[in-house]
Amino acid sequence: MESFIMHFADIRLKNIPEVGGKNASLGEMYNVFKQEGILVPDGFATNAFAFWSFLDYNNLWEPLGQLMRELDRKEWSNLAEKGAAARQLILNASIPEEVVTEILFAYRGLCNKDRVLVAVRSSATAEDLPDASFAGQHESFLNIRGEQALMNAIIHCYASLYTDRAIKYREDHGFQHEKVALSVGVQLMVRSDLAASGVCFTLDPDSGFRNVVLINGIWGLGENIVQGAVVPDEYQVFKPTGTIIRKKVGSKEKMLCLAEDGSVLENLPVSLSRQQEMVLSDKEVLRLADWAMKIEKHYGRPMDIEWAKDGVSGLLYIVQARPETVHEKDDSKFLSTWHLQQKGNIVCRGIAVGNKVVAGTARILSSPADAWQVNAGDIVVTNTTSPDWDPVFKKAAALITNTGGRTSHAAIVARETGIAAIVGCKDATTAIKDGQAITVSCCEGDTGFIYEGILPFREERENLDKISLPESVLPMLIISDPAQAFRLSFYPNAGVGLLRMEFIIASFIGVHPMALVKFDELKDPVAREKIEQLTRSYPDKPAYFIDRLSQGIATIAAAFYPKQVVVRMSDFKTNEYAALLGGKQFEPEEPNPMLGFRGASRYCHDLYKDGFKLECAAIKKVRDEMGFTNVKVMIPFCRTVEEGEKVLEYMAKLGLGRGQNGLEVYVMIEIPANVIMGEKLAAIFDGFSIGSNDLTQLTLGIDRDATLIAELFNEKDPAVLKMIGETIRKAHEKIIPVGFCGQAASDFPEIALYLVKLGVTSISYMPDAILKGIEQIHIADLAAHTV
């Protein structure tokens, strides 16, 4: 007689028709990865034959079929009614005795006579296929104990084949209802309610960047992360080097646990101290990332994986894995970028999902039952979402939620459906009014902004197949925002010619480095309190600066690896440094900061050398510990050769000597004295980078911020061009690379042509100008060969 169940030990991917994608994947991993040390809880699954037998036994084929035939497939006005009726038919039915007997026999063997907890998961035979992977269509039940509870969970899983969302999903994807069976997986429960759980993607889910593993984690059961009820911790691991490049503490205010008597689940508040604690150690993060990469390699495609940590044994487990399908469907030949052409009043902000801009009418919804209020193109605003919301997203142009992180249900479905989303806004449903005209902007980095009114924006779509990189001059990017790095890595480029460190310090650190070094001497009580809050999870205050700066630089270095990334050491002016938290106490007041205590002059000075030491420690960590030897260093505003020698000597003492672990140190050419002393600078530095903004102001004697004589500031002035030409000539004489990283090449095509003609090594462009820049280089090459 044909069996009604299959043990995980007997299940492989080939068994998808019998047990569905979810259970087939569990069986595949359980068997394949044992020797790899990847832990997957044991279990068994009811098969399609058991489900068909259930329908036969209860004569449900015709009544279920009739309900589906009666669906209003135009307006879906009776979807809820027909779905509820179908579910009730199943819940009123009974499972055949021979099926029950075989299930309970397998259950007793799995539990070894102990009344241990199990997870009961639905797995439709059309679920988690390459072209059918919609998260959460059917029900799962956790912490099930006892035979009666198990059978009750199984029949509720059967009924979930006819949830409204599942019915609509099958209709949308062309699956015939009567040909989809429901398999139920029964798996030993990982006691993550006593520890932690989460998800990981083997790519960046927003940009599709393939070289990272993204891991999210929360305290307790994983339902909170799926529903977006809490903001999780986030970790990024770079695959080629196997190093953690980013860690971010989530709020994790709630923890879903099993009540002490085992009767119900409770969403308990998490103490402030535990919210600030990360749920995974570095060792555990790297173990999960290693497992994820092995799973991805086995399946041959990016994967969406669920993990859990057992609070009793302390062991990590993989409890589910499915293909990630959003970016597999992307047309990689084309690159779309959105640009907000005007900004307005910010209504609220949250975590951006994707990089789109959408404008429309806000609809405040409290539940999926309010979907009738939504018109095509509206922007849905709600507290949180669950799979029941999926039909609503078919109409919406964008989604905004109060709760959630980048791996919440709302974020996942937004990517699946291609709509813009901003999650974790906290106050969206109160800050935004129903019917209000708003603009949703996800094109400004990790933070998404909701603006008042309908703002102008544009989308640019480029066919990357038509763009080839020139061989004569390297087109490179100017980039400072780690949040944009993965997306920008898809632009045609030869690496990053200018990474402005001060942007990372201002945006991702926010604290003056000397206020951390000399925290005990800090006089400002407000600054002290804020710094205490920022650094509360660090063993010492300077470690906060090193950690945050290294993560920011490493993210950009990873995005462009193994291409070179040239990091300019900090080039704040004193007034800009003073604006950092705790900065006023450590900065002199200067009448003209542009020409004062900036660049190389600071690095060995008693007022800042301990701050520069932290910058160097971050670079050393990025290169030597994280493995990003593609990072080069650049010294800005170096006034004299002697000053350059002094800085290089100090860097060598700090472990960043030229040639150490292949380190190259460039110098900015932005002062006329640099050009004049070019031969001697070439003898002590590994390369030049021309900064046209400062070189122009100092050659022409014009403050680049001056308004009365702004029209005289001209990078195309013959004197400036002569300085540029002389720099390139001297670099060629000394056989060192010479790049150009000023704004002028992005603004003026003729300067780019001039640079190509003189044989500059590289030209760095702002992201919105690099495609045009590449075109200009090709034109210049063609002209040179024509002459």
Secondary structure, DSSP 8 states (H G I E B T S, - for coil): ---SEEEGGG--GGGHHHHHHHHHHHHHHHHHSGGGT-----EEEE-HHHHHHHHHHTT-HHHHHHHHHT--TTT-TTHHHHHHHHHHHHHTS---HHHHHHHHHHHHHHHTTS---EEEEEEETTTTBTTB--TT-S-EEEEE-SHHHHHHHHHHHHHGGG-HHHHHHHHHHT--GGG--EEEEEEE---GGGSEEEEEESS-TTT--TTEEEEEEEEB-THHHHHT-S--EEEEEETTTTEEEEEE-----EEEEE-TTSSSEEEEE--HHHHTS-SS-HHHHHHHHHHHHHHHHHHTS-EEEEEEE-TTT--EEEEEEEE--TGGGS-TTEEEEEEES----EEEEEEEESS-EEEEEEEE-SSGGGGGG--TT-EEEES---GGGHHHHTT-SEEEESS--TTSHHHHHHHHHT-EEEE--SSHHHHS-TT-EEEEE--SSSEEEEEES---EEEEEEEGGG----SSSEEEEEE--HHHHHHHTTSS-S-EEEEEHHHHIIIII-B-HHHHHTGGG---HHHHHHHHHHTTTSSSHHHHHHHHHHHHHHHHHHHHTTS-EEEE-----HHHHHTSBT-GGG----S-GGGSS-THHHHTSTTTHHHHHHHHHHHHIIIIIS--TTEEEEE-----HHHHHHHHHHHHHTT--TTGGG--EEEEE-SHHHHHTHHHHHHHSSEEEE-HHHHHHHHHT--TT-STTGGG--TTSHHHHHHHHHHHHHHHHTT--EEE-STHHHH-HHHHHHHHHHT-SEEEE-GGGHHHHHHHHHHHHHHHHH-
